[in-house]
Amino acid sequence: MAGKCRVCDHGERAAIDKAIVTRSASLRTIADRYGVSKTALIRHRDSHIPKLVQAAESARAMQAASSGAALIDELDRLLKKALAILEAAEKAGELKVALQAIREARETIKACAELAMAAELEARVEALEAQIVEAQRGGVWSV
């Protein structure tokens, strides 16, 4: 029997997942920051981070700023498809398929939420940077 995933059981799993997905730091740095092994992070990344988020990350890396809207559209399309499969599975009494569709819909919603949080954070950072530049120009603050 395989052991439990140390990252999934970690109290700061959401922060670890975000760091892995956004590549805000190297895996070694993330491992050191949260007290888990790099190998555990790799296993977690490969096995437990939703494939949809990994696909979104790859698409975002390959496309420039315009990819955000296209990615959201794709996630929306996938969510609609998962919900349609769920409805069909429920009507057919295929509970296993219905549960799989529920999981896919949940992971798609999570991916959308992560993208929305990243976009909001980016907008806040840009606004703060603009305020800093304006304050520096006005002589209120100097670096």
KEMI-680161 format. One record per residue (C-alpha): residue number from 1; x, y, z; residue in three letters. Coordinates in steps of 0.001 Angstrom, whole numbers, plus 524288, in hexadecimal, padded with zeros to 5 digits. Layout:
% KEMI-680161
<marfi><num>NUM</num><X>X</X><Y>Y</Y><Z>Z</Z><residuo>ala</residuo></marfi>
...
END
This chain:
% KEMI-680161
<marfi><num>1</num><X>80000</X><Y>80000</Y><Z>80000</Z><residuo>met</residuo></marfi>
<marfi><num>2</num><X>80568</X><Y>80D3F</Y><Z>7FC4D</Z><residuo>ala</residuo></marfi>
<marfi><num>3</num><X>807D4</X><Y>81779</Y><Z>806C2</Z><residuo>gly</residuo></marfi>
<marfi><num>4</num><X>80072</X><Y>82421</Y><Z>8080F</Z><residuo>lys</residuo></marfi>
<marfi><num>5</num><X>80508</X><Y>82FF5</Y><Z>8008E</Z><residuo>cys</residuo></marfi>
<marfi><num>6</num><X>80C46</X><Y>838E8</Y><Z>809FA</Z><residuo>arg</residuo></marfi>
<marfi><num>7</num><X>808B5</X><Y>844D2</Y><Z>801FB</Z><residuo>val</residuo></marfi>
<marfi><num>8</num><X>7FA2E</X><Y>8417B</Y><Z>80187</Z><residuo>cys</residuo></marfi>
<marfi><num>9</num><X>7FA5B</X><Y>83FCB</Y><Z>81055</Z><residuo>asp</residuo></marfi>
<marfi><num>10</num><X>80230</X><Y>84C52</Y><Z>81297</Z><residuo>his</residuo></marfi>
<marfi><num>11</num><X>7FB6A</X><Y>85772</Y><Z>819AE</Z><residuo>gly</residuo></marfi>
<marfi><num>12</num><X>7FFAC</X><Y>86110</Y><Z>80F3D</Z><residuo>glu</residuo></marfi>
<marfi><num>13</num><X>7FC3C</X><Y>858CF</Y><Z>80370</Z><residuo>arg</residuo></marfi>
<marfi><num>14</num><X>7F554</X><Y>863F5</Y><Z>7FC61</Z><residuo>ala</residuo></marfi>
<marfi><num>15</num><X>8016C</X><Y>86C91</Y><Z>7FD61</Z><residuo>ala</residuo></marfi>
<marfi><num>16</num><X>80A24</X><Y>86163</Y><Z>7F8E8</Z><residuo>ile</residuo></marfi>
<marfi><num>17</num><X>80145</X><Y>85E78</Y><Z>7ED55</Z><residuo>asp</residuo></marfi>
<marfi><num>18</num><X>8011D</X><Y>86CC5</Y><Z>7E997</Z><residuo>lys</residuo></marfi>
<marfi><num>19</num><X>80FEC</X><Y>86DA7</Y><Z>7EA61</Z><residuo>ala</residuo></marfi>
<marfi><num>20</num><X>81164</X><Y>8618E</Y><Z>7E1E2</Z><residuo>ile</residuo></marfi>
<marfi><num>21</num><X>8075C</X><Y>865CE</Y><Z>7D7CC</Z><residuo>val</residuo></marfi>
<marfi><num>22</num><X>80C08</X><Y>873E2</Y><Z>7D6C5</Z><residuo>thr</residuo></marfi>
<marfi><num>23</num><X>81A55</X><Y>86FDB</Y><Z>7D764</Z><residuo>arg</residuo></marfi>
<marfi><num>24</num><X>81CB2</X><Y>87B10</Y><Z>7E0B7</Z><residuo>ser</residuo></marfi>
<marfi><num>25</num><X>828AA</X><Y>873DB</Y><Z>7E5D2</Z><residuo>ala</residuo></marfi>
<marfi><num>26</num><X>830AE</X><Y>867D1</Y><Z>7E2C5</Z><residuo>ser</residuo></marfi>
<marfi><num>27</num><X>82C01</X><Y>85AC7</Y><Z>7E7F2</Z><residuo>leu</residuo></marfi>
<marfi><num>28</num><X>837BF</X><Y>85A73</Y><Z>7F11E</Z><residuo>arg</residuo></marfi>
<marfi><num>29</num><X>83405</X><Y>867C1</Y><Z>7F6B2</Z><residuo>thr</residuo></marfi>
<marfi><num>30</num><X>825C9</X><Y>863B8</Y><Z>7F838</Z><residuo>ile</residuo></marfi>
<marfi><num>31</num><X>82A00</X><Y>8570B</Y><Z>7FEBF</Z><residuo>ala</residuo></marfi>
<marfi><num>32</num><X>832AC</X><Y>85E47</Y><Z>8085B</Z><residuo>asp</residuo></marfi>
<marfi><num>33</num><X>8284D</X><Y>8689E</Y><Z>80B20</Z><residuo>arg</residuo></marfi>
<marfi><num>34</num><X>81DC9</X><Y>85EA1</Y><Z>80EA4</Z><residuo>tyr</residuo></marfi>
<marfi><num>35</num><X>82621</X><Y>853CD</Y><Z>8147A</Z><residuo>gly</residuo></marfi>
<marfi><num>36</num><X>82384</X><Y>84950</Y><Z>80A61</Z><residuo>val</residuo></marfi>
<marfi><num>37</num><X>82CBA</X><Y>84258</Y><Z>8012F</Z><residuo>ser</residuo></marfi>
<marfi><num>38</num><X>82EBD</X><Y>8465E</Y><Z>7F31C</Z><residuo>lys</residuo></marfi>
<marfi><num>39</num><X>82B36</X><Y>83866</Y><Z>7EF5A</Z><residuo>thr</residuo></marfi>
<marfi><num>40</num><X>81E37</X><Y>83995</Y><Z>7F691</Z><residuo>ala</residuo></marfi>
<marfi><num>41</num><X>81B74</X><Y>8462C</Y><Z>7EF1F</Z><residuo>leu</residuo></marfi>
<marfi><num>42</num><X>81E88</X><Y>83FA3</Y><Z>7E22E</Z><residuo>ile</residuo></marfi>
<marfi><num>43</num><X>815B8</X><Y>83401</Y><Z>7E564</Z><residuo>arg</residuo></marfi>
<marfi><num>44</num><X>80AF2</X><Y>83D44</Y><Z>7E9C8</Z><residuo>his</residuo></marfi>
<marfi><num>45</num><X>80C6A</X><Y>845DC</Y><Z>7DDBB</Z><residuo>arg</residuo></marfi>
<marfi><num>46</num><X>80C19</X><Y>83A39</Y><Z>7D49D</Z><residuo>asp</residuo></marfi>
<marfi><num>47</num><X>8013D</X><Y>8329C</Y><Z>7DB49</Z><residuo>ser</residuo></marfi>
<marfi><num>48</num><X>7F885</X><Y>83BBE</Y><Z>7E2E0</Z><residuo>his</residuo></marfi>
<marfi><num>49</num><X>7F85D</X><Y>84946</Y><Z>7DD0D</Z><residuo>ile</residuo></marfi>
<marfi><num>50</num><X>7ECE8</X><Y>84918</Y><Z>7D3CB</Z><residuo>pro</residuo></marfi>
<marfi><num>51</num><X>7F0D2</X><Y>84692</Y><Z>7C5D3</Z><residuo>lys</residuo></marfi>
<marfi><num>52</num><X>7E814</X><Y>851D1</Y><Z>7C1FC</Z><residuo>leu</residuo></marfi>
<marfi><num>53</num><X>7F034</X><Y>85B73</Y><Z>7C9CA</Z><residuo>val</residuo></marfi>
<marfi><num>54</num><X>7FC95</X><Y>8560F</Y><Z>7C3B0</Z><residuo>gln</residuo></marfi>
<marfi><num>55</num><X>7F685</X><Y>857D6</Y><Z>7B63E</Z><residuo>ala</residuo></marfi>
<marfi><num>56</num><X>7F2A3</X><Y>865A7</Y><Z>7B9BD</Z><residuo>ala</residuo></marfi>
<marfi><num>57</num><X>80072</X><Y>86863</Y><Z>7BE74</Z><residuo>glu</residuo></marfi>
<marfi><num>58</num><X>80638</X><Y>8633D</Y><Z>7B1C8</Z><residuo>ser</residuo></marfi>
<marfi><num>59</num><X>7FCB7</X><Y>86AF7</Y><Z>7A986</Z><residuo>ala</residuo></marfi>
<marfi><num>60</num><X>7FF91</X><Y>87746</Y><Z>7B145</Z><residuo>arg</residuo></marfi>
<marfi><num>61</num><X>80E26</X><Y>8756C</Y><Z>7AFD5</Z><residuo>ala</residuo></marfi>
<marfi><num>62</num><X>80D06</X><Y>87365</Y><Z>7A123</Z><residuo>met</residuo></marfi>
<marfi><num>63</num><X>80438</X><Y>87F0B</Y><Z>79EC6</Z><residuo>gln</residuo></marfi>
<marfi><num>64</num><X>8060D</X><Y>88D4C</Y><Z>7A26E</Z><residuo>ala</residuo></marfi>
<marfi><num>65</num><X>7FC71</X><Y>89604</Y><Z>7A995</Z><residuo>ala</residuo></marfi>
<marfi><num>66</num><X>7F16D</X><Y>89300</Y><Z>7A015</Z><residuo>ser</residuo></marfi>
<marfi><num>67</num><X>7F113</X><Y>884E6</Y><Z>7A4B3</Z><residuo>ser</residuo></marfi>
<marfi><num>68</num><X>7E9B2</X><Y>88854</Y><Z>7B11E</Z><residuo>gly</residuo></marfi>
<marfi><num>69</num><X>7DCAB</X><Y>88A1F</Y><Z>7AA5D</Z><residuo>ala</residuo></marfi>
<marfi><num>70</num><X>7DEA5</X><Y>87E22</Y><Z>7A1C0</Z><residuo>ala</residuo></marfi>
<marfi><num>71</num><X>7E23E</X><Y>875EB</Y><Z>7AD8D</Z><residuo>leu</residuo></marfi>
<marfi><num>72</num><X>7D64A</X><Y>87A42</Y><Z>7B512</Z><residuo>ile</residuo></marfi>
<marfi><num>73</num><X>7CDFD</X><Y>87710</Y><Z>7A917</Z><residuo>asp</residuo></marfi>
<marfi><num>74</num><X>7D418</X><Y>86987</Y><Z>7A856</Z><residuo>glu</residuo></marfi>
<marfi><num>75</num><X>7D1CF</X><Y>86715</Y><Z>7B6D6</Z><residuo>leu</residuo></marfi>
<marfi><num>76</num><X>7C3BD</X><Y>86B8B</Y><Z>7B529</Z><residuo>asp</residuo></marfi>
<marfi><num>77</num><X>7C21D</X><Y>86225</Y><Z>7A9B6</Z><residuo>arg</residuo></marfi>
<marfi><num>78</num><X>7C7DA</X><Y>856F5</Y><Z>7B1AA</Z><residuo>leu</residuo></marfi>
<marfi><num>79</num><X>7BEF9</X><Y>85A05</Y><Z>7BD2C</Z><residuo>leu</residuo></marfi>
<marfi><num>80</num><X>7B2EF</X><Y>859E1</Y><Z>7B465</Z><residuo>lys</residuo></marfi>
<marfi><num>81</num><X>7B750</X><Y>84CF3</Y><Z>7AE88</Z><residuo>lys</residuo></marfi>
<marfi><num>82</num><X>7B9A6</X><Y>846E7</Y><Z>7BC02</Z><residuo>ala</residuo></marfi>
<marfi><num>83</num><X>7AC35</X><Y>84B5D</Y><Z>7C07F</Z><residuo>leu</residuo></marfi>
<marfi><num>84</num><X>7A5E4</X><Y>845BC</Y><Z>7B432</Z><residuo>ala</residuo></marfi>
<marfi><num>85</num><X>7ACB6</X><Y>838B6</Y><Z>7B6A4</Z><residuo>ile</residuo></marfi>
<marfi><num>86</num><X>7A828</X><Y>83928</Y><Z>7C4C9</Z><residuo>leu</residuo></marfi>
<marfi><num>87</num><X>79A1A</X><Y>83B50</Y><Z>7C09E</Z><residuo>glu</residuo></marfi>
<marfi><num>88</num><X>79AA1</X><Y>8303A</Y><Z>7B6AC</Z><residuo>ala</residuo></marfi>
<marfi><num>89</num><X>7A10F</X><Y>82704</Y><Z>7C06A</Z><residuo>ala</residuo></marfi>
<marfi><num>90</num><X>796DE</X><Y>82A04</Y><Z>7CAC4</Z><residuo>glu</residuo></marfi>
<marfi><num>91</num><X>78BD6</X><Y>8275B</Y><Z>7C11C</Z><residuo>lys</residuo></marfi>
<marfi><num>92</num><X>79234</X><Y>81A86</Y><Z>7BD38</Z><residuo>ala</residuo></marfi>
<marfi><num>93</num><X>79474</X><Y>816AC</Y><Z>7CB6E</Z><residuo>gly</residuo></marfi>
<marfi><num>94</num><X>7A329</X><Y>815E1</Y><Z>7C94A</Z><residuo>glu</residuo></marfi>
<marfi><num>95</num><X>7A774</X><Y>81A6F</Y><Z>7D6AA</Z><residuo>leu</residuo></marfi>
<marfi><num>96</num><X>7B5F4</X><Y>817FE</Y><Z>7D495</Z><residuo>lys</residuo></marfi>
<marfi><num>97</num><X>7B5F5</X><Y>82084</Y><Z>7C862</Z><residuo>val</residuo></marfi>
<marfi><num>98</num><X>7ADC9</X><Y>82AB6</Y><Z>7CF8A</Z><residuo>ala</residuo></marfi>
<marfi><num>99</num><X>7B7BD</X><Y>82B58</Y><Z>7DA91</Z><residuo>leu</residuo></marfi>
<marfi><num>100</num><X>7C2C1</X><Y>82CD4</Y><Z>7D0D1</Z><residuo>gln</residuo></marfi>
<marfi><num>101</num><X>7BB6A</X><Y>837EA</Y><Z>7CA2E</Z><residuo>ala</residuo></marfi>
<marfi><num>102</num><X>7B955</X><Y>83E70</Y><Z>7D760</Z><residuo>ile</residuo></marfi>
<marfi><num>103</num><X>7C7F8</X><Y>83D97</Y><Z>7DA19</Z><residuo>arg</residuo></marfi>
<marfi><num>104</num><X>7CB42</X><Y>8436C</Y><Z>7CCE1</Z><residuo>glu</residuo></marfi>
<marfi><num>105</num><X>7C179</X><Y>84E6A</Y><Z>7CEC5</Z><residuo>ala</residuo></marfi>
<marfi><num>106</num><X>7C704</X><Y>85124</Y><Z>7DC57</Z><residuo>arg</residuo></marfi>
<marfi><num>107</num><X>7D502</X><Y>85175</Y><Z>7D740</Z><residuo>glu</residuo></marfi>
<marfi><num>108</num><X>7D103</X><Y>85A79</Y><Z>7CC21</Z><residuo>thr</residuo></marfi>
<marfi><num>109</num><X>7CA8F</X><Y>863B9</Y><Z>7D5BC</Z><residuo>ile</residuo></marfi>
<marfi><num>110</num><X>7D6CB</X><Y>86355</Y><Z>7DE36</Z><residuo>lys</residuo></marfi>
<marfi><num>111</num><X>7DF49</X><Y>86687</Y><Z>7D25F</Z><residuo>ala</residuo></marfi>
<marfi><num>112</num><X>7D682</X><Y>8720F</Y><Z>7CF10</Z><residuo>cys</residuo></marfi>
<marfi><num>113</num><X>7D766</X><Y>876EB</Y><Z>7DD07</Z><residuo>ala</residuo></marfi>
<marfi><num>114</num><X>7E645</X><Y>875BD</Y><Z>7DCF8</Z><residuo>glu</residuo></marfi>
<marfi><num>115</num><X>7E719</X><Y>87D53</Y><Z>7D048</Z><residuo>leu</residuo></marfi>
<marfi><num>116</num><X>7DE0A</X><Y>887C7</Y><Z>7D59B</Z><residuo>ala</residuo></marfi>
<marfi><num>117</num><X>7E64B</X><Y>8890D</Y><Z>7E1F7</Z><residuo>met</residuo></marfi>
<marfi><num>118</num><X>7F2C4</X><Y>88A1C</Y><Z>7D9F5</Z><residuo>ala</residuo></marfi>
<marfi><num>119</num><X>7ECAD</X><Y>8947C</Y><Z>7D134</Z><residuo>ala</residuo></marfi>
<marfi><num>120</num><X>7E7D9</X><Y>89C31</Y><Z>7DCF4</Z><residuo>glu</residuo></marfi>
<marfi><num>121</num><X>7F528</X><Y>89B76</Y><Z>7E372</Z><residuo>leu</residuo></marfi>
<marfi><num>122</num><X>7FBD2</X><Y>89FE9</Y><Z>7D6F6</Z><residuo>glu</residuo></marfi>
<marfi><num>123</num><X>7F270</X><Y>8AB6B</Y><Z>7D5CA</Z><residuo>ala</residuo></marfi>
<marfi><num>124</num><X>7F50D</X><Y>8AF5F</Y><Z>7E3EB</Z><residuo>arg</residuo></marfi>
<marfi><num>125</num><X>803BF</X><Y>8AEB2</Y><Z>7E1EA</Z><residuo>val</residuo></marfi>
<marfi><num>126</num><X>802C1</X><Y>8B709</Y><Z>7D5A1</Z><residuo>glu</residuo></marfi>
<marfi><num>127</num><X>7FA72</X><Y>8C107</Y><Z>7DCEC</Z><residuo>ala</residuo></marfi>
<marfi><num>128</num><X>80431</X><Y>8C1A0</Y><Z>7E822</Z><residuo>leu</residuo></marfi>
<marfi><num>129</num><X>80F85</X><Y>8C310</Y><Z>7DEA4</Z><residuo>glu</residuo></marfi>
<marfi><num>130</num><X>80865</X><Y>8CE4D</Y><Z>7D80C</Z><residuo>ala</residuo></marfi>
<marfi><num>131</num><X>80633</X><Y>8D4CC</Y><Z>7E551</Z><residuo>gln</residuo></marfi>
<marfi><num>132</num><X>81495</X><Y>8D360</Y><Z>7E8A8</Z><residuo>ile</residuo></marfi>
<marfi><num>133</num><X>818B6</X><Y>8D968</Y><Z>7DBBF</Z><residuo>val</residuo></marfi>
<marfi><num>134</num><X>80F2E</X><Y>8E4A6</Y><Z>7DDBE</Z><residuo>glu</residuo></marfi>
<marfi><num>135</num><X>813F4</X><Y>8E6CC</Y><Z>7EBB1</Z><residuo>ala</residuo></marfi>
<marfi><num>136</num><X>82213</X><Y>8E6E4</Y><Z>7E6FA</Z><residuo>gln</residuo></marfi>
<marfi><num>137</num><X>81ECF</X><Y>8F0DD</Y><Z>7DC64</Z><residuo>arg</residuo></marfi>
<marfi><num>138</num><X>8181D</X><Y>8F996</Y><Z>7E657</Z><residuo>gly</residuo></marfi>
<marfi><num>139</num><X>823CE</X><Y>8F8F3</Y><Z>7EF6C</Z><residuo>gly</residuo></marfi>
<marfi><num>140</num><X>81B9A</X><Y>8F2BD</Y><Z>7FA13</Z><residuo>val</residuo></marfi>
<marfi><num>141</num><X>823B2</X><Y>8E66C</Y><Z>7FA23</Z><residuo>trp</residuo></marfi>
<marfi><num>142</num><X>83137</X><Y>8E377</Y><Z>7F54B</Z><residuo>ser</residuo></marfi>
<marfi><num>143</num><X>8387E</X><Y>8D6C8</Y><Z>7F3E4</Z><residuo>val</residuo></marfi>
END
